[in-house]
Amino acid sequence: MSEAASSQLSPVDRRLFLGDSLEVAPRLLNLVLVSGAVSGRIVEVEAYRSADDPASHAYRGQTRRNATMFGPPGHLYVYFTYGMHHCANVVCGPDGTATAVLLRALTPLTGFDEMRSRRPRLRRDVDLCAGPGRLCAALAIDLGKDGADLVLGGGGLQLCSDGVLPPEAPLVGPRIGLSERVGPAAGWPWRFAVPGEPCVSKPVTPRHGRP
């Protein structure tokens, strides 16, 4: 990969986020997430719903931690997990529906030196944003960015398009790392990835299940 990015970045329209998370998730693939001089192309995501999804933070209702999920679409929901990692999610659906899409991996485009300084133990550039925790570290996304407006560029973060369309046939498979406590939801095929992309957090193994 080279230190290059398109000069034709355009902010996305908020209407992109108005659908259900399962509709929005594949639409996010190949969009560019920009954080200052650092940017990366979205290549892997996971969809989460609310009351009908036991794996969702919104499953048991609104709390102080997950309040951003219940807000307007196009904002970033950030949470801290396992006492060590931040995870970033794009809120979608109408205000109050509490659905979101977890950003699992990016292909780095610009700001390699900054990313490497934030992830000094990683030896390969393809690993810099391969996983939700690595992604957040590389782009300096923490709880202070919770609620950032990705359309207007809130908190220095913005979701843009450089003209690369989502794949017509994205890879689809089960979500990753979910506890058996969520039951069948652990196997629902709600993870989407760009085919042939080396920067995904884990190869997608197609599995049939709940649509």
Beta strands, then each sheet from edge to edge (+ up, - down):
strand 1: 10-11
strand 2: 32-35
strand 3: 38-48
strand 4: 76-81
strand 5: 85-92
strand 6: 99-110
strand 7: 157-161
strand 8: 171-173
strand 9: 191-193
sheet 1: 1+ 7- 2+ 3- 6+ 5- 4+
sheet 2: 1+ 7- 2+ 3- 9+ 8-
end
